[in-house]
Amino acid sequence: MAENVAAKGIEKVLGHSDKDRATHTDISNPDREGGKYADPSGKKMKALAWMGKNDVRVIVASKPKIIEPTDVIVKVTGTTVCGSDVHLLHGVILQLEKGDILGHEFCGIVEEVGPAVKSLKPGERVVNSFCISCGECEFCKKKLTTACERTNASTLQGTMYGKRLSGIFGYSHFVGGFAGGQAEYVRVPLADNNLLKLPDSVPDEKGLYLSDVLPTSYHAVTYTGVKEGDTVAIWGLGPIGFMASYWALKHKGAKRVIGIDNNWRTDYAKSKIEGMETINYTTLKSDESVPSKILEMVPGGVDVCIDATGGEYAKGWTHKMELATGVEQDTSEMINEAICSVKKFGRVGIIGDYVGFTNHFNVGALMELGISLIGCGQTPVHRYWEELRDMVESGKVDPTIMLTHRFLLDDIDKVYYMQEQRKDGLVKCFVETRFSGPRAPGTPELSTL
């Protein structure tokens, strides 16, 4: 078994025994280390790579090869750009390295399987889980797979958090250093655990989102405890906040859902989710705030607040300066707004990406008002994806309500900047490769950039 150098010292840092140490191969690009992880055929592929802060590019890289006996090589037929990918673009995620291949959401066709793979065979259609599960540790057995003990050897994460979380595809060495799926081919480690078969009745344009958006948005409302009759406020109407609003209103039985954002996405959400209410905070009066507006709409506050924004989006100058100078890693503004908008003894859930330390956190209000602050964590996809696949197949949920664009892989670097700038009505896109099938009926036509 190939072994990353960082894994050798992880027991000393975290106190894990050899039995529990991280067992994976840290390869963010098959051309690393002189190309020894590249397919011996010499085949090349297009892939998106991080080349530095605010610089992502489509490059030509070597096709990856089977390294471990539990690996699978997937020929990618669909990928996408996530709102959290913008954090990578900005370089706010720790331990990114030049040349890392990005992308944590993909679907495709199994091309090659390692000798120890049991449940998959070439030609089958699959979708990945963005988090990488060993299937054997305490947490994986409980389907809390983002808490996997064995697929991430980042000593830095262990030092910062006191413990490690799972590896993640295409999302820096802070989460394992695995090459991602914004590419024509991807190596999937421990593939029996980390690929889900797609039925023929579920096209790629629907099945792809089982990798992240559908489970993450569903987890946000489930783990935060949204129930029938609740009033809910959700910060951020990107794909996660949009779909969380849908789940809360249409599947959990919430009485009212209020979405908060600062652009056209408020109108889009209302047009797609019947009964949705929104606040565009840029239109508030000078003496109004998001909490005061929510308390006006729901006297006493809502039952549940969910923050689907992320810690890099500062609103006030204090936090903008502190983020820019490194005095803090995440702004506390949206969490503070949620604390002030929820009813006494209510619940505040955080599903947006926060990675480090924050300042000016309203801990007094949290304690005095008896509010439960719930870190939803990176979503344990494996807990939900079979249930959600069945919902998609039966038509109980249609992920294409958030699908606004279709692009070529050649243009995916430009899509990052569109996502960053919230341009051209982009909510969620489908990115096709040269291996993609015909466009599914009713989904967006191909746009070229």
Beta strands, then each sheet from edge to edge (+ up, - down):
strand 1: 44-52
strand 2: 55-62
strand 3: 72-79
strand 4: 100-101
strand 5: 106-113
strand 6: 125-128
strand 7: 131-132
strand 8: 167-168
strand 9: 185-188
strand 10: 195-197
strand 11: 231-235
strand 12: 256-261
strand 13: 277-280
strand 14: 302-307
strand 15: 342-350
strand 16: 372-375
strand 17: 403-408
strand 18: 428-432
sheet 1: 2+ 1- 4+
sheet 2: 9+ 3- 5+ 6- 10+
sheet 3: 7+ 8-
sheet 4: 13+ 12+ 11+ 14+ 15+ 16+
sheet 5: 17+ 18+
end
